[in-house]
């Protein structure tokens, strides 16, 4: 459809075509669907425990709950659309629904590393400033930090997406990605999108390297504090509280850095391999997060145990005669 006032050619929508050449793509999407179901169930369970147990209303679990919310929306922005595309075999996405998906995905993908930053900040305060932890890292301050991060990320990403309708699309409408990805959509434009590319590149660098550098510096501080501890048991206990966070950081950052590094050095990657790596990076981390925090966190484990014991006491198992 052409807008005569400013000569912008706006299509009815786009066609998602990534993975179309991949063998057994529907099986892969079914695997991602299983991950999605586990993600939703485990994260909702984790949020419910944190919400209903007043003993968990502390900065650490505010940060954990924030990450769980981000994980739920991030995975939801991808998997239902992939089911529609590859299982239902309807790969058409309307223009404005494409922009909504693009905005939701990039907002919560950007919130993921910042949420990991908030968790590393909490660990830094707990280990490096143990005597001042309760006065420095309060619930109010954690709430301000989480709120500020959300407002900042949502506003910046919104600016990058609301300008999409100002672009003309007069050629192919096939998006070579597994969702309405911004970069493949921009490649379909027939108007000048240099400013869009520059903004997206700057945002990618800011939202990936910034949080990674922050996490790296906080762990340098944590390791410095740990090595100053004279008691080996105290060292082990301090490092053990960081294990789940470090695993999640590795799961999120390593695939993304590998893909972007290979592209930076001009190494051509098969599009299906790239799609699988990036989709797993976006969906595996939200699935693993609640499981790790439930298994590694003593407070969460004890709460789960108390819930189970209460359930068994209310509904005792009847013996069979």
C-alpha positions as CSV (number, residue, x, y, z in Angstrom):
1,X,0.0,0.0,0.0
2,X,1.4,3.4,-0.9
3,X,1.0,6.5,1.2
4,X,0.7,9.4,-1.3
5,X,1.5,12.1,1.3
6,X,5.1,11.1,1.8
7,X,5.6,8.3,-0.8
8,X,6.2,5.6,1.8
9,X,5.4,2.1,0.5
10,X,4.1,0.0,3.3
11,X,3.3,-3.7,2.8
12,X,0.5,-5.6,4.3
13,X,3.0,-7.8,6.1
14,X,6.0,-10.1,5.8
15,X,6.7,-13.8,5.3
16,X,9.0,-15.6,7.8
17,X,11.2,-18.0,5.9
18,X,14.2,-19.0,8.1
19,X,14.6,-22.7,8.8
20,X,12.5,-23.5,5.7
21,X,15.5,-25.3,4.2
22,X,16.4,-27.0,7.5
23,X,15.5,-30.7,7.7
24,X,13.0,-31.6,10.5
25,X,12.5,-27.9,11.3
26,X,9.1,-28.8,12.8
27,X,10.8,-31.2,15.2
28,X,13.2,-28.5,16.3
29,X,10.3,-26.1,16.9
30,X,8.6,-28.8,19.0
31,X,11.7,-29.1,21.1
32,X,11.7,-25.3,21.6
33,X,8.0,-25.6,22.5
34,X,8.9,-28.1,25.3
35,X,11.5,-25.7,26.5
36,X,8.9,-22.9,26.5
37,X,6.4,-24.9,28.5
38,X,9.1,-25.7,31.1
39,X,10.1,-22.0,31.1
40,X,6.6,-20.8,31.8
41,X,5.8,-23.5,34.5
42,X,9.1,-23.1,36.3
43,X,9.3,-19.3,36.2
44,X,5.6,-18.9,37.3
45,X,6.3,-21.3,40.2
46,X,9.4,-19.4,41.2
47,X,7.6,-16.0,41.0
48,X,4.7,-17.4,43.1
49,X,7.1,-18.7,45.8
50,X,8.9,-15.3,46.0
51,X,5.6,-13.4,46.0
52,X,3.8,-15.4,48.7
53,X,6.8,-16.0,51.1
54,X,7.5,-12.7,52.9
55,X,10.9,-14.1,54.0
56,X,11.9,-13.9,50.4
57,X,11.0,-10.2,50.0
58,X,14.6,-9.2,50.0
59,X,16.7,-7.5,47.3
60,X,18.3,-10.7,46.0
61,X,14.9,-12.4,45.3
62,X,13.5,-9.1,43.9
63,X,16.3,-9.4,41.3
64,X,15.6,-13.1,40.8
65,X,11.8,-12.4,40.3
66,X,12.6,-9.6,37.9
67,X,14.7,-12.0,35.8
68,X,11.9,-14.6,35.9
69,X,9.4,-12.0,34.5
70,X,11.8,-11.0,31.7
71,X,12.3,-14.7,30.8
72,X,8.6,-15.4,30.6
73,X,7.9,-12.5,28.2
74,X,11.1,-13.0,26.2
75,X,10.2,-16.7,25.4
76,X,6.6,-15.8,24.8
77,X,7.6,-13.2,22.2
78,X,9.2,-16.0,20.2
79,X,7.7,-19.5,20.6
80,X,3.9,-18.9,19.8
81,X,5.0,-17.2,16.6
82,X,7.3,-20.1,15.7
83,X,4.5,-22.6,16.3
84,X,2.3,-20.6,14.0
85,X,5.0,-20.5,11.3
86,X,6.4,-24.0,11.4
87,X,3.7,-26.2,13.0
88,X,0.6,-24.5,11.7
89,X,2.5,-23.6,8.5
90,X,1.2,-20.0,8.4
91,X,4.3,-17.8,8.0
92,X,2.6,-14.5,7.2
93,X,2.9,-11.7,9.8
94,X,1.0,-8.5,9.4
95,X,3.1,-5.3,9.3
96,X,2.2,-3.8,12.6
97,X,2.1,-7.2,14.4
98,X,5.7,-7.6,13.1
99,X,6.7,-4.4,14.7
100,X,5.0,-5.4,18.0
101,X,6.9,-8.7,18.0
102,X,10.2,-6.9,17.1
103,X,9.7,-4.4,20.0
104,X,8.8,-7.0,22.6
105,X,11.6,-9.4,21.6
106,X,14.3,-6.7,21.6
107,X,13.1,-5.1,24.7
108,X,13.2,-8.2,26.8
109,X,16.3,-9.6,25.1
110,X,18.0,-6.3,26.2
111,X,16.5,-6.5,29.7
112,X,18.1,-10.0,30.1
113,X,21.8,-8.8,30.3
114,X,20.7,-5.9,32.5
115,X,18.9,-8.2,34.8
116,X,22.0,-10.3,35.1
117,X,23.8,-7.1,35.9
118,X,21.4,-6.4,38.8
119,X,22.0,-10.0,40.1
120,X,25.8,-9.4,39.9
121,X,25.4,-6.1,41.8
122,X,23.5,-7.9,44.5
123,X,26.3,-10.6,44.8
124,X,28.9,-7.8,44.9
125,X,27.3,-6.0,47.8
126,X,26.7,-9.3,49.7
127,X,30.3,-10.5,49.4
128,X,32.3,-7.3,49.3
129,X,30.2,-5.2,51.8
130,X,28.7,-7.9,54.1
131,X,28.4,-5.6,57.1
132,X,26.7,-2.8,55.2
133,X,24.6,-5.0,52.9
134,X,21.3,-4.3,54.6
135,X,21.8,-0.5,54.6
136,X,23.3,-0.3,51.1
137,X,21.2,-2.8,49.2
138,X,17.6,-2.1,50.5
139,X,14.3,-3.2,48.9
140,X,13.6,0.4,48.0
141,X,16.9,0.9,46.3
142,X,16.6,-2.4,44.4
143,X,13.1,-1.4,43.3
144,X,14.5,1.9,42.0
145,X,17.3,0.1,40.1
146,X,14.9,-2.4,38.5
147,X,12.4,0.4,37.6
148,X,15.1,2.6,36.1
149,X,16.5,-0.2,34.0
150,X,13.0,-1.1,32.6
151,X,12.2,2.6,31.7
152,X,15.6,3.1,30.1
153,X,15.5,-0.1,28.0
154,X,11.8,0.2,27.0
155,X,12.3,3.8,25.9
156,X,15.4,3.2,23.8
157,X,14.1,0.2,22.1
158,X,10.8,1.9,21.4
159,X,12.6,4.7,19.5
160,X,14.3,2.1,17.3
161,X,11.0,0.4,16.4
162,X,8.5,3.2,16.0
163,X,10.6,4.5,13.1
164,X,10.1,1.3,11.0
165,X,6.8,2.6,9.5
166,X,8.8,5.5,7.9
167,X,10.7,3.0,5.7
168,X,9.6,1.9,2.2
169,X,9.4,-1.8,1.3
170,X,9.0,-2.3,-2.4
171,X,10.8,-5.6,-3.1
172,X,10.8,-9.0,-1.5
173,X,8.8,-9.5,1.7
174,X,10.6,-12.7,2.9
175,X,12.3,-12.2,6.3
176,X,15.2,-14.6,6.6
177,X,14.8,-15.2,10.3
178,X,12.7,-17.2,12.7
179,X,10.7,-14.1,13.8
180,X,10.3,-10.5,12.7
181,X,13.9,-9.7,13.2
182,X,14.9,-6.1,12.7
183,X,18.1,-6.7,10.7
184,X,16.5,-9.0,8.1
185,X,13.5,-6.6,7.8
186,X,15.9,-3.6,7.2
187,X,17.6,-5.6,4.4
188,X,14.2,-5.6,2.6
189,X,13.9,-1.8,2.6
190,X,14.2,0.1,-0.6
191,X,14.8,3.5,1.1
192,X,17.9,4.7,2.9
193,X,18.2,2.9,6.3
194,X,21.7,4.0,7.2
195,X,20.6,5.8,10.3
196,X,18.6,2.7,11.4
197,X,21.6,0.5,10.9
198,X,23.8,2.9,12.9
199,X,21.3,3.1,15.7
200,X,20.9,-0.7,15.9
201,X,24.6,-1.3,15.8
202,X,25.3,1.3,18.6
203,X,22.4,-0.2,20.6
204,X,23.8,-3.8,20.2
205,X,27.2,-2.7,21.4
206,X,25.8,-0.8,24.3
207,X,23.3,-3.5,25.5
208,X,25.8,-6.4,25.2
209,X,29.3,-5.1,26.0
210,X,28.1,-2.6,28.6
211,X,26.4,-5.2,30.9
212,X,29.2,-7.8,30.2
213,X,31.9,-5.3,31.3
214,X,29.9,-4.4,34.4
215,X,29.5,-8.1,35.3
216,X,33.2,-8.7,34.7
217,X,34.2,-5.8,36.9
218,X,31.9,-6.9,39.7
219,X,33.3,-10.4,39.7
220,X,36.8,-9.0,39.8
221,X,35.8,-7.2,42.9
222,X,34.2,-10.4,44.3
223,X,37.2,-12.5,43.6
224,X,39.5,-9.9,45.2
225,X,37.3,-10.0,48.3
226,X,37.2,-13.8,48.4
227,X,40.9,-14.2,48.1
228,X,41.3,-11.8,51.1
229,X,39.2,-14.2,53.2
230,X,41.4,-16.2,55.6
231,X,38.9,-19.1,56.1
232,X,38.7,-21.6,53.2
233,X,35.2,-22.5,54.1
234,X,34.1,-18.9,53.9
235,X,35.7,-18.6,50.5
236,X,33.9,-21.7,49.2
237,X,30.6,-20.5,50.6
238,X,31.0,-17.1,49.0
239,X,31.9,-18.5,45.6
240,X,29.0,-21.1,45.8
241,X,26.5,-18.3,46.0
242,X,27.7,-17.1,42.6
243,X,27.7,-20.4,40.8
244,X,24.1,-20.3,39.3
245,X,24.6,-16.7,38.2
246,X,27.9,-17.4,36.4
247,X,26.3,-20.4,34.6
248,X,23.4,-18.2,33.4
249,X,25.8,-15.5,32.3
250,X,27.8,-18.0,30.3
251,X,24.7,-19.6,28.7
252,X,23.5,-16.1,27.6
253,X,26.7,-14.4,26.4
254,X,28.8,-17.2,24.9
255,X,26.6,-18.1,21.9
256,X,25.9,-14.4,21.1
257,X,29.6,-13.4,21.3
258,X,30.6,-16.4,19.2
259,X,28.1,-15.6,16.4
260,X,28.9,-11.9,16.3
261,X,32.7,-12.4,16.5
262,X,32.6,-14.8,13.5
263,X,30.5,-12.3,11.6
264,X,32.9,-9.5,12.5
265,X,35.9,-11.4,11.1
266,X,34.0,-12.2,7.9
267,X,33.5,-15.9,8.6
268,X,30.3,-16.9,6.8
269,X,28.0,-19.0,8.9
270,X,25.2,-21.2,7.6
271,X,21.9,-19.3,8.1
272,X,20.3,-22.3,9.8
273,X,23.2,-22.7,12.2
274,X,23.0,-19.0,13.1
275,X,19.3,-19.3,13.6
276,X,19.6,-22.4,15.8
277,X,22.4,-20.8,17.9
278,X,20.5,-17.5,18.5
279,X,17.2,-19.2,19.1
280,X,18.7,-21.5,21.7
281,X,20.5,-18.6,23.3
282,X,17.2,-16.8,23.6
283,X,15.2,-19.8,24.9
284,X,17.5,-22.1,26.7
285,X,18.6,-19.5,29.3
286,X,15.0,-18.6,30.4
287,X,14.4,-22.3,30.8
288,X,17.5,-23.0,32.9
289,X,17.3,-19.9,35.1
290,X,14.5,-20.9,37.5
291,X,15.8,-24.5,37.7
292,X,19.2,-23.3,38.7
293,X,17.9,-20.8,41.3
294,X,15.5,-23.3,42.7
295,X,18.1,-26.0,43.1
296,X,21.0,-23.8,44.2
297,X,19.1,-21.4,46.5
298,X,18.7,-22.7,50.1
299,X,15.8,-20.3,50.7
300,X,13.9,-21.5,47.6
301,X,14.6,-25.2,48.4
302,X,13.4,-24.8,52.0
303,X,10.2,-23.1,50.8
304,X,9.5,-25.8,48.3
305,X,10.1,-28.4,51.0
306,X,7.7,-26.6,53.4
307,X,5.0,-26.4,50.7
308,X,5.3,-30.1,50.0
309,X,5.2,-31.1,53.7
310,X,2.1,-28.9,54.2
311,X,0.4,-30.5,51.2
312,X,1.2,-34.0,52.5
313,X,0.0,-33.1,55.9
314,X,-3.3,-31.8,54.5
315,X,-3.7,-34.7,52.1
316,X,-1.9,-37.7,53.6
317,X,-1.2,-40.6,51.4
318,X,-3.7,-43.4,52.1
319,X,-2.2,-46.8,52.5
320,X,-3.5,-49.5,50.2
321,X,-5.1,-52.6,51.8
